[in-house]
Amino acid sequence: MDVSSLNPIGQAAIQTLVSIVTPILLIALVVGVCMSFLQALTHIQEGALTFIPKMLSVFIGLIIMAPYILKKLTILTDHIVHAIITK
């Protein structure tokens, strides 16, 4: 296995990382913006008011997306193992 064969593996790893992280970050972004909007409307400036709903929504999002994340990581692992065996 030489350096030139690592480029496709690195690209696949980065693409997998982006496809796994993007939905979770979007959930946190939407909840954060909604909570900030709510804080601006009510004039309540409490740090825990934004942190706790964001944390819960990300946790629920991770639970819901766990099969998708596992599938993507399994595909990436199979790709890496196949690339190591064939080279």
MDAnalysis code that builds the backbone (N, CA, C; Angstrom):
import MDAnalysis as mda
import numpy as np

u = mda.Universe.empty(261, n_residues=87, atom_resindex=np.repeat(np.arange(87), 3), trajectory=True)
u.add_TopologyAttr("name", ["N", "CA", "C"] * 87)
u.add_TopologyAttr("resid", np.arange(1, 88))
u.add_TopologyAttr("resname", ["MET", "ASP", "VAL", "SER", "SER", "LEU", "ASN", "PRO", "ILE", "GLY", "GLN", "ALA", "ALA", "ILE", "GLN", "THR", "LEU", "VAL", "SER", "ILE", "VAL", "THR", "PRO", "ILE", "LEU", "LEU", "ILE", "ALA", "LEU", "VAL", "VAL", "GLY", "VAL", "CYS", "MET", "SER", "PHE", "LEU", "GLN", "ALA", "LEU", "THR", "HIS", "ILE", "GLN", "GLU", "GLY", "ALA", "LEU", "THR", "PHE", "ILE", "PRO", "LYS", "MET", "LEU", "SER", "VAL", "PHE", "ILE", "GLY", "LEU", "ILE", "ILE", "MET", "ALA", "PRO", "TYR", "ILE", "LEU", "LYS", "LYS", "LEU", "THR", "ILE", "LEU", "THR", "ASP", "HIS", "ILE", "VAL", "HIS", "ALA", "ILE", "ILE", "THR", "LYS"])
u.atoms.positions = np.array([
    [0.852, -1.169, 0.000],
    [0.000, 0.000, 0.000],
    [0.901, 1.236, 0.000],
    [0.780, 2.044, -1.044],
    [1.601, 3.245, -1.132],
    [0.771, 4.493, -0.855],
    [1.435, 5.634, -0.919],
    [0.800, 6.897, -0.554],
    [-0.330, 7.256, -1.525],
    [-0.176, 6.933, -2.788],
    [-1.211, 7.297, -3.774],
    [-2.523, 6.542, -3.534],
    [-2.456, 5.392, -2.907],
    [-3.692, 4.650, -2.651],
    [-4.415, 5.146, -1.397],
    [-3.762, 5.997, -0.615],
    [-4.408, 6.546, 0.578],
    [-5.336, 7.721, 0.261],
    [-5.149, 8.354, -0.884],
    [-5.965, 9.511, -1.245],
    [-7.452, 9.169, -1.349],
    [-7.847, 8.094, -2.057],
    [-9.286, 7.766, -2.104],
    [-9.852, 7.384, -0.730],
    [-9.024, 6.745, 0.091],
    [-9.485, 6.382, 1.434],
    [-9.707, 7.633, 2.262],
    [-8.809, 8.590, 2.165],
    [-8.971, 9.846, 2.894],
    [-10.189, 10.621, 2.424],
    [-10.408, 10.639, 1.117],
    [-11.583, 11.320, 0.584],
    [-12.873, 10.655, 1.061],
    [-12.890, 9.338, 1.066],
    [-14.079, 8.620, 1.535],
    [-14.312, 8.872, 3.022],
    [-13.232, 8.943, 3.796],
    [-13.365, 9.202, 5.230],
    [-13.924, 10.605, 5.487],
    [-13.444, 11.579, 4.745],
    [-13.934, 12.947, 4.921],
    [-15.394, 13.062, 4.482],
    [-15.753, 12.422, 3.372],
    [-17.144, 12.443, 2.919],
    [-18.063, 11.767, 3.928],
    [-17.611, 10.681, 4.515],
    [-18.399, 10.000, 5.533],
    [-18.556, 10.873, 6.759],
    [-17.470, 11.512, 7.173],
    [-17.520, 12.408, 8.327],
    [-18.517, 13.536, 8.108],
    [-18.481, 14.142, 6.953],
    [-19.393, 15.256, 6.656],
    [-20.840, 14.774, 6.613],
    [-21.073, 13.605, 6.026],
    [-22.456, 13.116, 5.929],
    [-23.006, 12.675, 7.282],
    [-22.132, 12.320, 8.218],
    [-22.593, 11.939, 9.551],
    [-22.831, 13.168, 10.423],
    [-21.949, 14.147, 10.326],
    [-21.985, 15.289, 11.239],
    [-22.990, 16.362, 10.812],
    [-23.208, 16.519, 9.520],
    [-24.062, 17.603, 9.031],
    [-25.483, 17.587, 9.609],
    [-26.194, 16.472, 9.624],
    [-27.559, 16.513, 10.185],
    [-27.590, 16.879, 11.663],
    [-26.622, 16.396, 12.425],
    [-26.579, 16.702, 13.854],
    [-26.294, 18.193, 14.059],
    [-25.370, 18.734, 13.281],
    [-25.079, 20.167, 13.402],
    [-26.261, 21.023, 12.969],
    [-26.992, 20.587, 11.952],
    [-28.180, 21.334, 11.529],
    [-29.264, 21.318, 12.598],
    [-29.420, 20.191, 13.285],
    [-30.382, 20.132, 14.393],
    [-29.990, 21.131, 15.474],
    [-28.712, 21.146, 15.847],
    [-28.242, 22.079, 16.878],
    [-28.410, 23.527, 16.428],
    [-28.163, 23.789, 15.159],
    [-28.306, 25.146, 14.634],
    [-29.748, 25.617, 14.686],
    [-30.669, 24.781, 14.228],
    [-32.082, 25.167, 14.195],
    [-32.606, 25.379, 15.616],
    [-32.297, 24.465, 16.520],
    [-32.769, 24.612, 17.899],
    [-32.139, 25.841, 18.548],
    [-30.860, 26.076, 18.298],
    [-30.201, 27.250, 18.854],
    [-30.804, 28.553, 18.367],
    [-31.103, 28.629, 17.080],
    [-31.715, 29.842, 16.526],
    [-33.123, 30.037, 17.087],
    [-33.875, 28.959, 17.183],
    [-35.237, 29.066, 17.742],
    [-35.202, 29.510, 19.204],
    [-34.285, 28.966, 19.972],
    [-34.190, 29.347, 21.378],
    [-33.695, 30.790, 21.523],
    [-32.784, 31.203, 20.663],
    [-32.334, 32.597, 20.701],
    [-33.462, 33.550, 20.345],
    [-34.262, 33.170, 19.371],
    [-35.421, 33.973, 19.000],
    [-36.403, 34.063, 20.165],
    [-36.638, 32.952, 20.831],
    [-37.519, 32.934, 21.991],
    [-36.962, 33.807, 23.120],
    [-35.656, 33.754, 23.329],
    [-35.041, 34.591, 24.355],
    [-35.162, 36.075, 24.005],
    [-35.011, 36.394, 22.731],
    [-35.132, 37.789, 22.326],
    [-36.565, 38.298, 22.503],
    [-37.538, 37.430, 22.268],
    [-38.931, 37.837, 22.440],
    [-39.309, 38.021, 23.902],
    [-38.775, 37.176, 24.766],
    [-39.181, 37.207, 26.172],
    [-38.212, 37.988, 27.067],
    [-37.085, 38.421, 26.525],
    [-36.057, 39.152, 27.282],
    [-35.493, 38.327, 28.443],
    [-35.498, 37.013, 28.305],
    [-34.885, 36.138, 29.306],
    [-33.490, 35.788, 28.805],
    [-32.468, 36.145, 29.550],
    [-31.086, 35.887, 29.156],
    [-30.468, 34.863, 30.104],
    [-30.868, 33.641, 29.959],
    [-30.362, 32.555, 30.792],
    [-29.593, 31.579, 29.907],
    [-28.352, 31.265, 30.270],
    [-27.525, 30.382, 29.456],
    [-28.046, 28.975, 29.370],
    [-28.588, 28.460, 30.469],
    [-29.102, 27.092, 30.467],
    [-30.339, 26.957, 29.599],
    [-31.025, 28.055, 29.346],
    [-32.235, 28.011, 28.528],
    [-31.921, 27.608, 27.088],
    [-30.745, 27.947, 26.607],
    [-30.372, 27.523, 25.251],
    [-29.599, 26.216, 25.260],
    [-28.826, 25.980, 26.302],
    [-27.963, 24.805, 26.324],
    [-28.747, 23.504, 26.474],
    [-29.684, 23.465, 27.387],
    [-30.393, 22.218, 27.685],
    [-31.252, 21.745, 26.508],
    [-32.074, 22.590, 25.872],
    [-32.832, 22.093, 24.704],
    [-31.927, 21.678, 23.546],
    [-30.824, 22.405, 23.356],
    [-29.906, 22.040, 22.287],
    [-29.262, 20.685, 22.575],
    [-28.858, 20.466, 23.822],
    [-28.243, 19.210, 24.207],
    [-29.238, 18.051, 24.038],
    [-30.467, 18.254, 24.480],
    [-31.476, 17.206, 24.346],
    [-31.805, 16.904, 22.881],
    [-31.896, 17.941, 22.063],
    [-32.220, 17.714, 20.657],
    [-31.090, 16.993, 19.935],
    [-29.851, 17.325, 20.252],
    [-28.725, 16.623, 19.638],
    [-28.699, 15.167, 20.098],
    [-28.963, 14.924, 21.373],
    [-28.999, 13.558, 21.888],
    [-30.096, 12.744, 21.207],
    [-31.285, 13.320, 21.083],
    [-32.390, 12.629, 20.402],
    [-32.054, 12.415, 18.923],
    [-31.429, 13.411, 18.302],
    [-31.011, 13.267, 16.906],
    [-29.996, 12.151, 16.724],
    [-29.064, 12.025, 17.676],
    [-28.089, 10.936, 17.603],
    [-28.760, 9.576, 17.754],
    [-29.738, 9.497, 18.637],
    [-30.454, 8.229, 18.814],
    [-31.219, 7.867, 17.540],
    [-31.889, 8.846, 16.951],
    [-32.660, 8.587, 15.732],
    [-31.737, 8.237, 14.562],
    [-30.581, 8.897, 14.487],
    [-29.680, 8.697, 13.358],
    [-28.675, 7.565, 13.572],
    [-28.724, 6.882, 14.697],
    [-27.745, 5.833, 14.995],
    [-27.680, 4.748, 13.910],
    [-28.797, 4.244, 13.389],
    [-28.678, 3.228, 12.321],
    [-27.986, 3.769, 11.068],
    [-28.291, 5.008, 10.701],
    [-27.656, 5.628, 9.534],
    [-26.160, 5.791, 9.768],
    [-25.788, 6.268, 10.952],
    [-24.377, 6.465, 11.273],
    [-23.639, 5.131, 11.262],
    [-24.235, 4.116, 11.853],
    [-23.614, 2.797, 11.877],
    [-23.444, 2.241, 10.470],
    [-24.455, 2.436, 9.619],
    [-24.369, 1.961, 8.235],
    [-23.240, 2.657, 7.486],
    [-23.148, 3.971, 7.631],
    [-22.105, 4.721, 6.942],
    [-20.709, 4.315, 7.425],
    [-20.552, 4.123, 8.743],
    [-19.250, 3.726, 9.273],
    [-18.891, 2.298, 8.868],
    [-19.883, 1.425, 8.771],
    [-19.636, 0.060, 8.317],
    [-19.189, 0.043, 6.865],
    [-19.825, 0.844, 6.040],
    [-19.433, 0.938, 4.629],
    [-18.006, 1.468, 4.508],
    [-17.674, 2.493, 5.284],
    [-16.322, 3.047, 5.242],
    [-15.289, 2.021, 5.710],
    [-15.600, 1.307, 6.767],
    [-14.679, 0.297, 7.272],
    [-14.472, -0.815, 6.257],
    [-15.546, -1.267, 5.625],
    [-15.427, -2.284, 4.578],
    [-14.565, -1.783, 3.427],
    [-14.746, -0.520, 3.061],
    [-13.960, 0.079, 1.982],
    [-12.475, 0.108, 2.353],
    [-12.172, 0.493, 3.581],
    [-10.772, 0.561, 4.018],
    [-10.152, -0.833, 4.071],
    [-10.871, -1.790, 4.638],
    [-10.342, -3.157, 4.727],
    [-10.134, -3.745, 3.332],
    [-11.083, -3.516, 2.446],
    [-10.944, -4.010, 1.070],
    [-9.738, -3.371, 0.388],
    [-9.532, -2.067, 0.602],
    [-8.383, -1.388, -0.005],
    [-7.060, -1.914, 0.540],
    [-7.019, -2.248, 1.823],
    [-5.788, -2.779, 2.421],
    [-5.503, -4.177, 1.893],
    [-6.550, -4.992, 1.775],
    [-6.351, -6.372, 1.327],
    [-5.914, -6.435, -0.134],
    [-6.500, -5.599, -0.988],
    [-6.190, -5.658, -2.415],
    [-4.872, -5.006, -2.765],
    [-4.315, -4.191, -1.912],
    [-3.052, -3.506, -2.248],
    [-1.890, -4.248, -1.730],
])
